[in-house]
Amino acid sequence: MSNNDGLAAGLKVVGVCVYGAGPKFLSMCGIAGAEVFNIENFKFGGDFGRNIPPRVVQGYSPFYLTHNLSVKSVGLDYSTPEGMRILHTCLKDADIFVTNIHPKIAAKLGLTWEQFKKADPELERLVCVSIAADHPESAESKKPGVAPTAEAKTGIMALQLDNNGLPQRSAVPFLDYSAAEKALAFAALAVNRCTRTGSGCQIAVSLTGTAISSLSYQATLALNNFHQIKHREHSEHQTIPSARMLDTRTGPILVMAVTEPHWKKLCEVIERKDLLHDDRFAGMEARLKNRTELSEILIAAFKKKTAPEWKQALEDHNIPCEIPKTIYDLLDSDHIESGNLVKVKGTPLGDEVIVPGCGVAVEGCELVYEPPHLLGEDTQEFLTEFAGFDEKTIARLYERKIISSPFLFDEDSYVKLNSAAALLSPLLREESYSECAIAPPQEDGHEDAPGNPQDILKQTS
């Protein structure tokens, strides 16, 4: 699955990831050519994203496919000391470790950089990434949280109200994806630092922090009392009233007349050059102060023509605009040819499935969009390549139900659960969770377990 000519060729990434942000991080690495393995606890169904409906086939769903492109799967019960020692051994050959399970559970399992170093000093070179709802040291980190709760508590939902005035969550998982991209950017920088210093680090990315970062200039304006920030109808820009949705004779059109040159051209397009000499609209500050009057003028003007007519006129004057479309309209454009959409072949869901690409093109490097693997499909490859285990050792680990593989499979080694709710049930025994469905740590924990990874070889010989 790795691409020898890829942008990330030679990079080895291991994750304990579920659902959204974590798998997206792994997927971007894999698409760029890195060798990527996700460790799934097979005893509890692995990543519960596999079973999010609709069209779940053999632990494989469209949701899971979309988030896990170019990611291999390892079935390992890492909730046991024995499983954790195996993970430590395998991580010696990795460059990046990432997890998006709740920080509390991650700490209990021993999945932090400090704990890795304590278990094996060689793991100090590892770059460790944690993606969670909140920063692990904040008071909020003890509570359950996901991307929509981060939107709710940071004011993002208050900026987008429904027809009844109720706050709405974003229709797309932008926070999960934004957090994954932020984590990947800093992980790449940390790997670069490690090549100079020989030392890795712990990177903590929070969905709440990502949400606040996404508020951008609006947070600066609001928190310093520079301007009132609130929900605005018709998608109107907070401070530029000439950037908004406008209704035409045939439906809405988005007009983004943002700059001063845009404003002058807009006056020409709507045949209101007189506005250029109107003191109420002489400059961006004046237009902001008189936004109500300006809105009335624009609404009246755009009622005179159809949306396609306005689109042509605006584009002829280099004013950004667009007639809103639906997801289903994507196939009418050249998105597949440009790589914005990709066709993934050979999945349990069909011979060819259309999924979103990553929106990036790299000159001279091919991006690899391959279907994610079945749960545990790559366990033997992972243990052989990363830990040097022989077939006899791997077979014994399977017999002891420490690992799982589709090629060494029995009904008792895998709990077949058919719904996302059932897959979440193991976590109901925990006080809190975030985007995760993993086995709770055993009572004896990991801190007192033998720290030598080679003990596993003695136990299975």
C-alpha positions in Angstrom: 0.0 0.0 0.0 3.0 2.4 0.5 4.1 4.5 -2.4 7.9 4.3 -2.9 7.8 7.6 -4.8 5.3 9.3 -2.5 5.8 12.5 -0.6 5.9 10.5 2.7 7.8 7.5 1.4 9.8 5.8 4.1 7.7 7.3 6.9 6.1 4.7 9.3 3.0 5.7 11.2 1.1 3.7 13.8 -2.2 4.7 15.4 -4.7 3.6 17.9 -7.6 5.5 16.3 -11.3 5.4 15.9 -14.2 7.2 14.2 -13.1 10.6 12.7 -10.1 12.7 13.4 -7.6 10.0 14.2 -8.3 7.8 11.2 -8.3 10.9 9.0 -4.7 11.7 10.2 -3.7 8.1 9.4 -5.4 8.3 6.0 -3.6 11.5 4.9 -0.3 9.9 5.8 -1.2 6.8 3.8 -2.4 8.7 0.8 0.9 10.6 0.7 2.8 7.3 0.6 3.7 6.5 4.2 3.3 3.0 5.6 0.3 3.2 8.0 -1.1 0.7 10.4 -4.1 1.3 12.7 -4.2 -0.9 15.8 -7.7 -2.1 16.5 -8.8 -4.0 19.6 -10.6 -6.9 17.9 -12.2 -8.2 21.1 -14.5 -5.1 21.1 -15.2 -4.9 17.4 -12.2 -2.6 16.4 -13.0 0.9 15.2 -16.7 1.4 15.7 -16.7 3.5 12.5 -16.7 0.2 10.7 -20.3 -0.4 11.7 -21.9 3.1 11.3 -24.8 2.7 8.9 -26.0 2.5 6.2 -24.7 -0.3 4.0 -22.5 -2.1 6.5 -20.9 -5.1 4.9 -18.5 -7.5 6.8 -17.5 -4.8 9.3 -17.0 -2.3 6.4 -19.1 0.8 5.9 -19.1 3.8 3.6 -18.3 5.9 6.7 -15.3 3.8 7.5 -14.1 3.7 3.9 -14.1 7.5 3.6 -12.0 8.0 6.8 -9.5 5.2 6.4 -8.3 5.3 2.8 -4.8 3.7 2.4 -4.7 2.5 6.1 -3.8 -1.1 7.1 -5.4 -2.9 10.0 -3.8 -4.8 12.9 -5.9 -6.8 15.4 -4.3 -6.5 18.8 -5.7 -6.6 22.3 -3.6 -3.7 23.6 -5.6 -3.5 26.8 -3.5 -6.3 28.3 0.1 -5.9 29.5 1.2 -8.5 27.0 -0.5 -6.6 24.2 1.1 -3.4 25.3 4.6 -4.9 25.3 4.0 -6.0 21.7 3.0 -2.5 20.8 6.1 -1.1 22.5 8.3 -3.5 20.5 6.6 -2.5 17.2 6.8 1.2 17.9 10.6 1.1 17.9 10.5 1.0 14.1 7.8 3.8 13.8 8.2 7.5 13.3 4.8 8.7 14.5 2.2 7.4 16.9 -1.2 8.9 17.0 -4.4 8.3 19.0 -7.7 10.0 19.4 -9.1 8.0 22.3 -10.0 9.9 25.4 -6.8 11.2 27.2 -7.9 9.6 30.5 -8.2 6.1 28.8 -5.0 6.7 26.8 -3.1 7.4 30.0 -4.5 4.3 31.7 -3.4 2.2 28.8 0.0 3.9 28.7 -0.3 5.5 25.3 1.6 8.8 26.0 5.1 9.8 25.1 6.2 9.9 28.7 4.8 6.4 29.4 6.4 5.1 26.2 9.8 6.5 27.3 9.4 5.0 30.8 8.7 1.6 29.3 11.5 1.7 26.8 14.1 4.6 26.5 14.4 3.8 22.8 10.9 5.2 22.3 12.1 8.8 23.2 12.6 9.4 19.5 8.9 8.7 18.8 6.7 11.6 17.8 3.4 11.1 19.7 0.1 12.8 18.7 -3.1 13.0 20.7 -6.3 14.3 19.3 -9.1 14.8 21.8 -12.1 16.9 22.6 -10.1 19.1 25.1 -6.5 19.6 26.1 -5.5 16.8 28.5 -4.6 19.3 31.3 -7.9 21.2 31.2 -10.8 20.7 33.5 -13.0 19.9 30.6 -10.8 17.0 29.6 -12.5 14.8 32.2 -15.9 15.2 30.5 -17.2 13.4 27.4 -16.8 15.4 24.3 -16.9 15.2 20.5 -16.7 17.7 17.6 -20.3 19.0 17.9 -20.0 19.6 21.6 -16.8 21.7 20.9 -18.9 23.7 18.4 -21.6 24.2 21.0 -19.3 25.5 23.8 -17.2 27.8 21.6 -20.0 29.8 20.0 -19.8 28.3 16.5 -23.3 26.9 16.7 -24.7 30.3 17.9 -23.5 31.8 14.6 -25.7 29.5 12.5 -29.3 29.3 13.6 -32.2 27.4 12.1 -35.6 28.9 11.1 -36.7 28.6 14.8 -33.6 30.4 16.1 -32.1 27.3 17.5 -28.3 26.9 17.2 -27.2 24.3 14.6 -24.1 22.1 14.4 -22.1 22.2 11.2 -23.5 19.9 8.5 -20.0 18.6 7.7 -17.3 17.3 10.1 -15.0 20.2 9.5 -13.6 20.2 13.1 -12.5 16.5 12.9 -10.8 17.2 9.6 -9.3 20.5 10.7 -7.9 18.9 13.9 -6.4 16.0 11.9 -4.8 18.4 9.4 -3.4 20.6 12.3 -2.1 17.5 14.0 -0.4 16.3 10.8 1.3 19.6 10.2 2.8 19.8 13.6 3.8 16.1 13.5 5.7 16.7 10.3 7.5 19.6 12.0 8.3 17.4 15.0 9.7 14.6 12.8 11.9 17.2 11.2 13.1 18.3 14.7 13.7 14.7 15.7 16.1 14.2 12.7 18.2 17.0 14.2 17.9 16.3 17.9 17.1 12.6 18.1 14.2 13.4 20.4 10.5 13.1 19.8 7.7 14.8 21.7 4.0 14.8 22.7 1.7 16.8 20.6 -1.8 17.5 21.9 -4.5 18.8 19.6 -7.9 19.5 20.9 -11.2 19.9 19.1 -12.1 22.8 21.3 -8.9 24.6 20.6 -9.4 23.9 16.9 -12.9 25.3 17.1 -11.6 28.5 18.8 -8.9 28.8 16.2 -11.5 28.4 13.4 -13.4 31.4 14.8 -10.5 33.5 13.6 -11.0 37.2 13.4 -14.5 36.9 14.7 -13.2 35.9 18.1 -10.8 38.8 18.1 -13.6 41.3 17.3 -16.0 39.9 19.8 -13.7 39.3 22.8 -12.2 42.8 22.5 -15.5 44.5 22.0 -14.4 45.7 18.6 -17.6 44.6 16.9 -20.8 42.6 17.8 -20.5 39.1 16.3 -23.8 37.2 16.0 -25.8 35.1 13.6 -26.6 37.0 10.4 -29.3 36.0 8.0 -28.6 35.2 4.3 -25.0 34.2 5.2 -24.0 37.8 5.4 -20.4 38.5 6.2 -19.9 39.8 9.7 -18.2 43.0 8.6 -18.6 43.2 4.8 -22.3 43.5 4.0 -21.7 43.3 0.2 -20.7 39.6 0.7 -23.8 37.6 1.2 -26.5 35.4 -0.3 -29.0 37.3 -2.4 -32.3 36.1 -3.9 -33.0 36.4 -7.6 -36.0 35.8 -9.9 -35.0 32.1 -10.0 -33.4 31.4 -6.7 -30.4 32.4 -4.5 -26.9 33.3 -5.5 -23.9 33.8 -3.3 -22.1 37.1 -4.0 -18.7 37.8 -2.4 -17.9 41.4 -3.2 -15.2 41.6 -0.6 -12.7 44.2 -1.7 -13.0 47.9 -2.7 -12.5 47.0 -6.4 -15.3 44.4 -6.0 -17.6 47.0 -4.6 -17.0 49.4 -7.5 -17.6 46.6 -10.1 -20.7 45.5 -8.2 -22.2 48.9 -8.5 -21.6 48.7 -12.2 -23.1 45.3 -12.5 -26.3 46.3 -10.8 -26.4 49.5 -12.7 -26.2 51.7 -9.6 -23.0 53.7 -10.2 -24.6 56.5 -8.2 -23.8 54.5 -5.1 -20.1 55.3 -5.7 -20.9 58.9 -4.8 -23.2 58.2 -1.9 -21.5 59.1 1.4 -23.3 56.3 3.2 -21.3 53.8 1.2 -18.0 55.6 0.7 -15.6 53.1 2.1 -15.9 49.7 3.9 -16.4 51.4 7.3 -19.3 53.4 6.0 -20.9 50.5 4.3 -20.6 48.5 7.6 -22.2 51.3 9.5 -25.1 51.5 7.0 -25.4 47.8 6.3 -29.2 47.8 6.6 -29.7 50.4 3.9 -27.2 48.7 1.7 -28.9 45.3 2.1 -32.2 46.8 1.0 -30.6 48.2 -2.1 -28.9 44.9 -3.0 -32.0 42.8 -2.3 -34.1 45.0 -4.6 -31.5 45.0 -7.4 -31.0 41.2 -7.5 -34.7 40.5 -7.9 -34.6 41.9 -11.4 -32.7 39.0 -13.1 -32.3 35.3 -12.9 -29.4 33.6 -11.0 -27.6 32.4 -14.1 -27.8 36.0 -15.6 -26.3 37.5 -12.5 -23.7 34.8 -12.3 -22.5 35.6 -15.9 -22.5 39.3 -15.2 -20.6 39.0 -12.0 -18.0 36.6 -13.4 -17.5 38.9 -16.3 -16.5 41.5 -13.8 -14.3 39.1 -11.8 -16.5 39.1 -8.7 -16.6 35.8 -6.9 -20.0 34.3 -6.9 -21.8 30.9 -7.1 -25.3 29.5 -7.4 -25.7 27.0 -4.5 -25.7 23.4 -5.5 -26.3 20.0 -3.8 -23.8 17.2 -3.2 -25.5 15.3 -6.0 -24.4 18.0 -8.5 -20.7 17.2 -7.9 -20.7 14.5 -10.6 -21.7 17.1 -13.1 -18.4 18.8 -12.8 -14.8 17.7 -13.5 -14.1 16.8 -9.9 -13.1 13.2 -10.7 -10.7 14.3 -13.4 -9.1 16.9 -11.1 -8.8 14.5 -8.1 -11.3 16.2 -5.9 -13.3 13.0 -6.1 -11.6 9.6 -6.5 -12.8 6.1 -7.4 -11.8 3.4 -5.0 -11.8 0.0 -6.4 -12.1 -3.5 -4.9 -14.1 -2.8 -1.7 -16.8 -5.0 0.0 -19.2 -2.2 -0.8 -18.7 -2.5 -4.6 -16.2 -2.8 -7.4 -15.9 1.0 -7.6 -16.9 3.5 -4.9 -16.7 7.3 -5.3 -15.2 9.1 -2.3 -13.8 12.6 -1.6 -10.1 13.1 -2.3 -7.9 15.1 0.0 -8.0 18.2 -2.1 -4.2 18.2 -2.7 -2.1 17.7 -5.8 1.7 17.3 -5.4 3.8 17.7 -8.5 6.0 14.7 -9.2 4.3 12.6 -6.5 1.4 10.2 -6.9 -1.2 10.1 -4.2 -2.4 6.6 -3.3 -6.1 6.1 -2.7 -6.5 2.4 -1.7 -9.4 0.8 0.2 -8.8 0.3 3.9 -8.3 -3.3 5.0 -10.5 -5.6 6.9 -10.1 -5.8 10.7 -6.8 -7.6 11.5 -5.9 -8.2 7.9 -2.4 -6.9 8.3 -1.6 -8.2 11.8 1.0 -10.8 10.6 2.8 -8.3 8.3 2.9 -5.7 11.1 4.4 -8.1 13.7 6.9 -9.5 11.2 8.1 -6.2 9.8 8.0 -4.0 12.9 8.8 -6.5 15.7 10.6 -9.3 13.8 8.3 -12.0 15.2 8.4 -15.4 13.5 5.4 -17.5 12.4 5.6 -19.7 15.5 5.4 -16.7 17.9 2.6 -15.1 15.9 0.6 -18.4 15.9 1.0 -18.6 19.7 -0.2 -15.1 20.2 -3.2 -15.9 18.1 -4.0 -19.0 20.2 -3.8 -16.8 23.3 -6.2 -14.4 21.7 -3.8 -11.5 21.9 -3.9 -10.9 18.2 -6.4 -11.5 15.4 -6.2 -12.1 11.7 -8.7 -12.9 9.1 -6.4 -15.7 8.0 -6.3 -17.2 11.5 -9.9 -16.8 12.5 -12.4 -18.4 14.9 -15.7 -17.3 16.2 -14.5 -16.9 19.8 -11.7 -14.4 18.8 -13.9 -11.7 17.5 -17.0 -10.2 19.1 -19.5 -9.7 16.2 -21.5 -6.6 17.0 -24.0 -5.2 14.5 -24.6 -1.7 15.6 -22.7 1.4 16.6 -24.6 1.5 19.9 -23.5 -2.0 20.8 -19.9 -1.2 19.8 -19.9 1.7 22.2 -21.1 -0.5 25.1 -17.6 -1.4 26.5 -17.1 2.3 27.2 -20.2 2.7 29.2 -18.2 1.2 32.0 -15.8 4.2 31.8 -16.5 7.5 33.4 -15.9 9.4 30.2 -15.0 8.8 26.6 -14.3 10.7 23.4 -14.7 9.3 19.9 -13.6 5.9 21.1 -14.7 2.3 21.5 -11.9 0.3 23.0 -11.5 -2.3 25.7 -11.1 -0.8 29.2 -7.7 -1.4 30.8 -7.4 -4.5 32.9 -7.3 -4.2 36.6 -3.6 -4.8 36.9 -2.9 -1.9 34.4 0.3 -1.4 32.6 2.5 0.7 34.9 3.5 -2.3 37.0 3.8 -4.7 34.1 7.3 -5.9 33.1 8.8 -3.2 30.9 11.0 -5.4 28.6 9.2 -6.0 25.3 11.3 -9.2 24.8 9.4 -10.8 27.6 6.6 -11.5 25.2 8.9 -13.7 23.2 9.7 -15.8 26.3 6.0 -16.1 27.2 5.1 -17.4 23.7 8.0 -19.6 22.9 
